[in-house]
Amino acid sequence: MSNAAKTELPLDTILNADCVEVMKALPDESVDLVFADPPYNLQLGGDLHRPDNSKVDAVDNDWDQIGDFDAYDLFSCAWLEEARRVLKPNGALWTIGSYHNIFRVGAFLQDMGFWILNDVIWRKSNPMPNFKGTRFTNAHETLIWAAKTKEARPTFNYAAMKALNDGVQMRSDWTLPICAGAERLKNRDGKKAHPTQKPEGLLHRVLLATTNPGDVVLDPFFGTGTTGAVAKKLGRHFIGIEADPAYVDVATKRIAAIDPSDAENLQVTQSKRSLPRIPFGALVEAGLLKPGDTLFCAQGRRTARVRADGTVAASGATGSIHQVGAHVQNAPSCNGWTFWHVRQGGALAPIDVLRSRIRAEMDA
């Protein structure tokens, strides 16, 4: 590929080629997120049968047979090096695997300078049983979320994940079903098109948590296009790389049939840390509070007076809303925005609602 071609990203495109060769042609620091579902390199010991003697459709495709550990390590280093090069400074990578490969991949991530943020357990609510009865039922896969460097500040939509989880912090163990039913893509023979097709719910959570609308997501092992399908639904761009033309065909048709959502429906709940900083004094400057106004705790028992310079005074102490809030409670710290309240319509409301009004005006 020419140097001129390298400056343009093949957005929302599936490239039928070797992933390392394609990534070498992409510009440095050009993608926001890499999601990689590399071959597991399963070490299967012959056919597997159910109790009724029917054969289990296991993962025995050629693309999963990389070779011995040395060959797999070389393969892993090659694609990880290119993935790290194309990531933006604040970019991040997700990779998923089973016990056969994820620990080897994780070691190379650390060796190369990635900074592991979380390992996430995908607990399968409907795993395949262990038919031989010689091991525990393999009911999970492991995902690793890693920043490009220790200093990187990758996207994390914490508040959106909390909202998705009914207002409770999202944990690192995710219970989701394996891909089945109508979601499981079939080939012309009526058999599953891909043995390890990931559920869209898994990618929805990954992309919603760690990307924003308009971001570029690279998937070097695109398969039947789950990453691209979810990216299109969520207003993200994707670059898919897939060596098997049959999978490319399935993924192309799948993604073409998706109608993207309206932009206004793609916005997510923002974490307060990502919002513009508003000092308490700005409320006084804007006339939302006046010098001498009284602030109350939620129960109305403790009070403070607003001063002209944006400090408050209570019980012989003056300082910020946080300092004085901590003082009146005899506590080491305090979030003054939620501790102090004002009277509105006969009821007490936290002063944070006044800060929200200023932020809304800034966005208008």
C-alpha positions in Angstrom: 0.0 0.0 0.0 1.4 3.5 -0.9 2.2 6.1 1.7 -0.7 8.2 0.5 -3.1 5.3 1.0 -1.7 4.8 4.5 -3.0 8.3 5.6 -6.7 7.3 5.0 -8.4 4.7 7.2 -10.7 2.2 5.6 -13.5 3.0 7.8 -16.6 0.7 8.0 -14.8 -1.7 5.8 -14.0 -5.4 6.0 -10.6 -6.3 4.6 -10.1 -9.9 3.4 -6.4 -10.4 4.2 -3.9 -11.4 6.8 -4.4 -9.1 9.9 -0.7 -8.3 10.5 -0.1 -7.3 6.9 -3.2 -5.0 6.9 -2.3 -3.4 10.3 1.2 -2.7 9.0 -0.4 -0.5 6.3 -2.5 1.5 8.8 -1.2 4.9 10.1 0.5 5.2 13.5 -1.9 6.2 16.4 -5.0 6.1 14.2 -7.6 4.0 16.1 -9.3 4.4 19.4 -9.9 0.8 20.4 -8.8 -2.6 19.4 -11.0 -5.6 20.1 -9.3 -8.8 19.4 -10.7 -12.3 19.5 -7.6 -14.3 18.3 -7.5 -18.0 17.6 -7.6 -20.0 20.8 -5.1 -22.6 19.4 -7.1 -25.4 21.1 -5.2 -28.5 21.9 -7.9 -31.0 21.2 -7.3 -34.7 21.8 -9.6 -36.3 19.2 -13.3 -36.1 18.5 -15.8 -35.3 21.3 -19.1 -37.1 21.6 -22.3 -36.5 23.7 -23.8 -39.3 25.8 -26.1 -40.2 22.9 -22.9 -40.7 20.8 -23.6 -37.7 18.6 -20.5 -35.7 17.7 -19.9 -32.3 19.2 -19.2 -29.5 16.7 -16.0 -28.4 18.3 -13.6 -25.7 17.2 -11.2 -27.6 14.9 -11.0 -25.2 12.0 -7.7 -24.6 10.2 -7.6 -20.9 11.3 -7.4 -22.0 15.0 -4.5 -24.3 14.5 -1.5 -22.1 14.8 1.0 -24.7 15.9 3.0 -25.3 19.1 3.5 -22.7 21.9 6.5 -21.1 20.1 4.6 -20.6 16.9 1.6 -19.2 18.8 3.8 -16.8 20.8 5.4 -15.5 17.6 1.9 -15.0 16.1 0.7 -13.2 19.2 3.6 -10.9 19.3 3.2 -10.0 15.7 -0.4 -8.8 15.9 0.0 -7.2 19.3 3.0 -5.1 18.2 0.9 -3.7 15.3 -2.1 -3.2 17.4 -0.1 -1.2 19.9 1.4 0.9 17.1 -1.9 1.9 15.6 -3.6 2.8 18.9 -3.8 6.5 19.7 -1.9 7.6 22.8 -5.0 7.2 25.0 -6.2 4.1 23.2 -7.0 0.7 24.7 -7.2 -2.9 23.7 -9.6 -5.7 24.6 -8.7 -9.3 24.0 -10.7 -12.4 24.8 -9.7 -16.0 25.1 -10.0 -19.3 27.0 -7.5 -20.9 29.3 -5.7 -22.3 26.2 -4.4 -18.9 25.2 -5.4 -15.9 27.3 -2.6 -16.2 29.8 0.1 -16.3 27.1 -1.5 -13.2 25.4 -1.7 -11.4 28.7 2.0 -11.9 29.5 2.9 -10.4 26.1 0.6 -7.5 26.7 2.6 -6.6 29.8 6.0 -7.3 28.2 5.1 -4.9 25.4 4.2 -2.0 27.7 0.4 -2.3 27.7 -1.1 -1.4 31.1 -3.8 -3.9 32.2 -6.8 -2.2 33.6 -9.1 -5.1 34.3 -9.6 -8.7 33.5 -13.3 -9.5 33.0 -14.9 -12.9 33.4 -17.6 -13.6 30.9 -19.7 -16.2 32.7 -21.7 -18.1 30.2 -25.3 -18.6 31.5 -25.7 -21.5 29.1 -22.3 -23.2 28.6 -21.7 -26.4 26.8 -21.7 -29.3 29.3 -18.5 -31.3 30.0 -19.5 -34.6 28.3 -16.5 -36.6 29.4 -16.9 -35.8 33.1 -13.1 -35.5 33.5 -13.0 -31.7 34.2 -15.1 -28.9 35.5 -17.6 -27.5 33.0 -15.8 -24.7 31.2 -18.4 -22.0 31.8 -16.4 -18.8 31.2 -14.0 -16.9 29.1 -11.6 -14.2 30.1 -11.3 -10.7 28.6 -8.4 -8.4 29.3 -8.8 -4.6 29.0 -5.5 -2.8 28.7 -4.4 0.8 28.0 -1.7 1.4 25.5 0.6 2.7 28.3 0.5 3.2 32.0 0.2 7.0 31.5 -2.7 6.6 29.0 -6.2 7.8 29.9 -8.5 5.6 27.9 -12.3 6.2 27.7 -14.3 4.7 30.4 -18.0 5.6 30.6 -18.4 4.6 34.2 -21.8 6.3 34.7 -23.2 4.7 31.6 -22.1 1.2 32.9 -23.7 2.0 36.3 -26.9 3.0 34.5 -26.8 -0.2 32.4 -26.6 -2.1 35.7 -29.7 -0.6 37.4 -27.7 2.0 39.2 -25.2 -0.4 40.7 -21.4 -0.3 39.9 -20.7 -2.7 37.0 -18.5 -5.5 38.2 -15.8 -7.4 36.4 -17.9 -10.6 36.2 -20.5 -10.5 33.4 -23.2 -13.1 33.1 -24.3 -13.4 29.5 -25.6 -16.3 27.4 -23.5 -17.7 24.6 -24.7 -16.9 21.1 -27.7 -19.0 20.3 -31.1 -18.9 18.7 -31.9 -16.3 16.1 -28.7 -14.5 16.8 -26.6 -17.5 15.8 -25.7 -17.0 12.1 -26.1 -20.0 9.8 -24.5 -20.9 6.5 -26.2 -22.2 3.4 -26.2 -25.7 4.9 -28.1 -24.6 8.0 -25.0 -25.1 10.2 -23.6 -22.4 12.4 -21.5 -20.0 10.3 -18.8 -19.6 12.9 -18.0 -21.9 15.9 -17.0 -19.0 18.3 -19.4 -16.3 17.3 -19.7 -13.8 20.2 -23.0 -12.5 21.4 -23.8 -8.9 20.6 -24.6 -8.2 24.2 -20.9 -8.8 25.1 -19.7 -6.3 22.4 -22.4 -3.8 23.3 -21.0 -3.7 26.9 -17.4 -3.4 25.7 -18.0 -0.6 23.2 -20.5 1.3 25.3 -18.0 1.3 28.2 -14.8 2.2 26.4 -15.7 4.1 23.3 -17.7 7.2 22.3 -19.8 7.8 19.1 -17.5 8.4 16.2 -14.6 6.5 17.6 -12.7 4.0 15.4 -12.7 0.3 16.5 -10.3 -2.1 14.9 -11.0 -5.8 15.0 -8.2 -7.9 13.5 -10.1 -11.2 13.8 -13.4 -10.0 12.5 -15.1 -13.4 11.9 -18.8 -13.0 11.2 -18.7 -9.3 12.2 -20.2 -9.0 15.7 -17.9 -6.0 16.5 -18.9 -4.3 13.3 -22.6 -4.9 13.8 -22.5 -3.5 17.3 -20.3 -0.6 16.2 -22.8 0.4 13.5 -25.7 0.2 16.0 -23.8 2.4 18.5 -22.5 5.0 16.0 -18.9 3.9 16.1 -16.7 3.3 13.0 -15.1 -0.1 12.5 -12.2 -1.6 10.6 -12.6 -5.3 10.2 -9.8 -7.7 9.1 -10.7 -11.3 8.2 -8.7 -13.9 6.3 -11.6 -16.2 5.5 -13.7 -15.0 2.5 -16.7 -17.1 3.7 -16.8 -15.1 7.0 -16.3 -11.9 5.1 -19.4 -12.6 3.0 -21.5 -13.4 6.1 -20.3 -10.3 8.0 -20.9 -8.0 5.0 -24.5 -9.1 4.6 -25.1 -9.0 8.3 -23.8 -5.4 8.8 -25.5 -4.1 5.6 -28.9 -5.1 7.0 -28.4 -2.9 10.1 -30.1 0.5 10.3 -27.9 2.8 12.4 -29.6 4.6 15.4 -30.2 8.3 15.5 -27.3 10.3 16.9 -29.4 11.7 19.8 -30.2 8.2 21.0 -26.5 7.2 21.2 -25.5 9.6 24.0 -24.7 8.0 27.3 -24.7 9.1 30.9 -21.6 11.1 31.5 -19.4 10.5 34.5 -19.1 13.7 36.6 -15.3 13.7 36.3 -15.7 14.2 32.6 -17.9 17.2 33.0 -16.5 20.8 33.0 -15.3 22.0 36.4 -17.6 24.6 37.9 -16.4 26.3 41.1 -18.9 27.2 43.8 -18.1 30.8 43.3 -19.6 30.6 39.8 -23.0 30.2 41.4 -22.5 33.5 43.2 -21.3 35.2 40.1 -24.3 33.9 38.1 -26.7 35.2 40.7 -28.0 31.8 41.5 -26.9 32.4 45.1 -26.3 35.7 46.9 -23.9 36.7 49.6 -25.7 36.0 52.9 -27.9 33.2 51.6 -28.3 30.3 53.9 -27.2 26.7 53.0 -28.6 23.7 54.9 -27.6 20.1 55.4 -30.2 17.6 54.1 -31.9 17.4 57.5 -31.9 21.2 57.9 -30.0 21.0 61.2 -26.7 22.5 60.1 -26.4 25.8 58.3 -23.8 27.9 56.6 -23.7 31.4 55.1 -22.6 32.2 51.5 -19.8 34.8 51.2 -19.1 37.0 48.3 -15.9 35.3 47.3 -17.5 31.8 47.0 -16.5 30.6 50.5 -19.0 29.8 53.2 -19.0 30.3 56.9 -20.4 28.1 59.7 -19.6 27.3 63.4 -16.7 29.7 63.5 -15.1 28.2 60.3 -14.8 29.7 56.8 -13.6 28.0 53.7 -14.8 26.0 50.7 -18.1 24.2 50.7 -16.2 21.0 51.1 -14.0 22.2 54.0 -16.8 23.7 56.0 -19.0 20.7 55.3 -16.3 18.4 56.8 -15.9 20.8 59.7 -19.5 20.9 60.8 -19.6 17.1 60.7 -16.3 16.6 62.3 -15.4 14.4 59.3 -12.1 14.1 57.4 -13.7 15.1 54.1 -17.0 16.1 52.5 -18.6 16.5 49.1 -20.1 20.0 49.6 -22.1 19.7 46.4 -24.3 17.0 47.8 -24.1 17.9 51.5 -25.2 21.5 51.3 -28.8 22.3 50.2 -30.9 25.4 49.3 -34.6 25.9 49.7 -36.5 25.6 46.5 -40.3 25.6 46.5 -40.6 24.8 50.2 -38.2 21.8 49.9 -34.5 21.4 50.2 -32.5 20.6 47.1 -28.7 20.0 46.9 -26.7 22.8 45.5 -25.5 20.4 42.8 -28.7 21.2 40.9 -27.6 24.8 40.6 -24.2 23.6 39.2 -26.1 21.5 36.7 -28.0 24.6 35.5 -24.7 26.4 34.7 -23.4 23.3 32.8 -26.7 23.1 30.8 -26.3 26.8 29.8 -22.7 26.1 28.8 -23.9 23.3 26.5 -26.8 25.3 25.0 
